[in-house]
Amino acid sequence: MPTFLFLEGRICYEYASNKKKRLKRFFFIILIKLSLAQSSITFYGNTQQ
């Protein structure tokens, strides 16, 4: 029984950590896209002047 509980907890932990990693990657991609958009907007603004 304890082994089963241990395995269950382990699976839950792995799932949670994978979800966290995915979230981190998601936020990282959003940050990169935002910074790229900002730089392209400033570049466009600079070329317009």
Stockholm file with secondary structure:
# STOCKHOLM 1.0

chainA/1-49         MPTFLFLEGRICYEYASNKKKRLKRFFFIILIKLSLAQSSITFYGNTQQ
#=GR chainA/1-49 SS CHHHHHHHHHHHHHHHHHHHHHHHHHHHHHHHHHHHHHHHHHHHHHHHC
#=GC SS_cons        CHHHHHHHHHHHHHHHHHHHHHHHHHHHHHHHHHHHHHHHHHHHHHHHC
//
